[in-house]
Amino acid sequence: MEMMKKDDGHIIVDVRRQDEYDEGHIPGAVLIPNESITDQQPKELPDLDQIILVYCRSGRRSKEASQKLADIGYTNVYEFGGIITWSGETVR
């Protein structure tokens, strides 16, 4: 949460499915489903050095997605678990 308050050019990435995202997500989060992350750089993430904050529902998919992003070459990936433990605001 503290990192999200900073104006540092970070991006919040939700790696759940579209239906889960539609039910409620962190404001400003970009949806990139874990299953869609391969060995190619996602178009939504053009900067390999951008701060990327990754979450899912419980933490399993965000760990997988964060590892895949690191393997592609992203240097500032932070996995922060699942939305089920998120105490901040969510939007639909």
Order of alpha helices (4+ residues) and beta strands (2+ residues): alpha-beta-alpha-beta-beta-alpha-beta
